[in-house]
Amino acid sequence: MTFAAAIDALGETAAPERVGDRAASRLEDVRALVSREMIDVESLVATHIAAGVSPAIESARHLFDAGGKRVRPMALLLANACFAPIGESARGLAAAAELVHMATLLHDDVIDDGDQRRGRPTSRRVWGNAVSVLAGDLLLVEALRLASRARSETWPELVATLGRLVDGEVVQLRGRLAVSLAEETYFEIVRGKTASLFEWALRAGAREGGAPARAIDALGAFGAHLGVAFQLVDDVLDYDADEDLTGKSMLADLAEGKITLPLIRAHAGGDQAAVAALVARVRAGDASAASALADAVKSSGACDAVRDLARTETSRALALLEPIPASRAREVLADVARGLAARVS
C-alpha cells in the first residue's frame, strides 16, 4: 500500500456521514501538505532497511512492502509544519518513527506467534523467528542513527521512548504468567507500547519546527492521547471489524491471549467467574472458548463503552491543539485524529 492509498483508506473510514464534510475533506489536505515529504520518508526507510545484510533486509522489507497508514511519521511532519517548512532533519525523524514502529511489529509477531500482518504472512512465518528479531534490531539501530542527527533533546528522548516500549512489552508478556484483568495494567501497557511513540513523534516534529517549549509539551500530550485512542480503536476492531479492511484476523489479539479493554470491561460488568474461565480456556488454545468469549464481550456492551472512551481520548487530544497557532497543518492534524477515531463509528 502506498502512502496515497493509505490516506485514501483513512478517508474511507472517516466517511462524511460519520465525521462531517469538513473532517473528510481536510484529510485530502494531507496530500497537499506532506505528500512529497512522505515520499521522501518512504525512500529513506527503504534506504535504511537496505543498510543491513540478508536475510534481515528481506524480512524487514517484507513488512515495509505490506504498507500501512504511516500515521506516526505523518503526524511528526504535520507537527513540524505547524511552525515551519519541513526540512531534511524532520524527514529523517519521520523515517526513524516508522522504523521504530516496524521494529516493534517484527518483535511483537515473534512474541505473539503472529501469523498474519497487514493481510499477508508475517515475516517470522517466512524467514523464522530469529531472522525476524534481528530484522527488528536492524531497524532500531537505523532509527537511532537517524535520530542522532537531530536536535540534542530528540535523541535521548527517543532512547527513553524505546525504554518505555520495552517496559510495556514486558508488562504485557508478564500477563501471560499471571493474568491481570485490571484496567491499570492495561493502560500501563498502552502508554508504553503505543502512546509513547506517538508522543515522541509529535514532540520531535514540533521541536524541529522551532516550536516553543509549551507547544512541544502540548503536541506531545496530544500524541499521547492520540496513541491511547488509536489503541482503543484497534482493540474494538479485534472484536468487530471487516478483516478485508483491517488486514488482520478477527479475534487475533484474543487468540494470542492478550487482555484488552473490551474484555476487561466485559469481565467487570458481567459474570466474572464465567469470563475468567473462558479466558483460561482461550489461553490454553481452546478455539471454541475464544468464540464464546468474543460473543460474551460483544453482548456485554463493552465494545460500545470502549468506543466512547476512544472518542473521549480523541477529544482530549484535540483540546491540546487549541494553543497551537492556527494553520492548515494544525487542522489536518486534528482531522487525522478524528479520522482514526471514526474507524469505530
Residue, then its C-alpha position, 0 to 999 in steps of 0.5 A: m500500500t502506498f502512502a496515497a492509498a493509505i490516506d485514501a483508506l483513512g478517508e474511507t473510514a472517516a466517511p462524511e456521514r460519520v465525521g462531517d464534510r469538513a473532517a473528510s475533506r481536510l484529510e485530502d489536505v494531507r496530500a497537499l501538505v506532506s505528500r512529497e515529504m512522505i515520499d521522501v520518508e518512504s525512500l529513506v526507510a527503504t534506504h535504511i532497511a537496505a543498510g543491513v545484510s540478508p536475510a534481515i533486509e528481506s524480512a524487514r522489507h517484507l513488512f515495509d512492502a505490506g504498507g500501512k497508514r504511516v500515521r506516526p511519521m505523518a503526524l511528526l511532519l504535520a507537527n513540524a509544519c505547524f511552525a515551519p517548512i519541513g526540512e531534511s532533519a524532520r524527514g529523517l525523524a519521520a523515517a526513524a518513527e516508522l522504523v521504530h514502529m516496524a521494529t516493534l511489529l517484527h518483535d511483537d509477531v515473534i512474541d505473539d506467534g503472529d501469523q498474519r500482518r497487514g493481510r499477508p504472512t508475517s515475516r517470522r512465518v517466512w524467514g523464522n523467528a530469529v531472522s525476524v528479531l534481528a530484522g527488528d534490531l536492524l531497524l532500531v539501530e537505523a532509527l537511532r542513527l537517524a535520530s542522532r542527527a537531530r536536535s540534542e533533546t530528540w535523541p535521548e528522548l527517543v532512547a527513553t521512548l524505546g525504554r518505555l516500549v520495552d517496559g510495556e512489552v514486558v508488562q504485557l508478556r508478564g500477563r501471560l504468567a499471571v493474568s491481570l484483568a485490571e484496567e491499570t495494567y492495561f493502560e500501563i501497557v498502552r502508554g508504553k507500547t503505543a502512546s509513547l511513540f506517538e508522543w515522541a513523534l509529535r514532540a520531535g516534529a514540533r521541536e524541529g519546527g522551532a516550536p516553543a517549549r509549551a507547544i512541544d509539551a502540548l503536541g506531545a500530550f496530544g500524541a499521547h492521547l492520540g496513541v491511547a485512542f488509536q489503541l482503543v480503536d484497534d482493540v474494538l476492531d479485534y472484536d468487530a471489524d471487516e478483516d478485508l479492511t483491517g488486514k488482520s484476523m478477527l479475534a487475533d489479539l484474543a487468540e494470542g491471549k492478550i487482555t484488552l479493554p473490551l474484555i476487561r470491561a466485559h469481565a467487570g460488568g458481567d459474570q466474572a467467574a464465567v469470563a475468567a474461565l473462558v479466558a483460561r480456556v482461550r489461553a490454553g488454545d481452546a478455539s471454541a472458548a475464544s468464540a464464546l468469549a468474543d460473543a460474551v464481550k460483544s453482548s456485554g456492551a463493552c465494545d460500545a463503552v470502549r468506543d466512547l472512551a476512544r472518542t473521549e481520548t480523541s477529544r482530549a487530544l484535540a483540546l491540546l491543539e487549541p494553543i497551537p497557532a492556527s494553520r492548515a497543518r494544525e487542522v489536518l492534524a486534528d482531522v487525522a485524529r478524528g479520522l482514526a477515531a471514526r474507524v469505530s463509528 
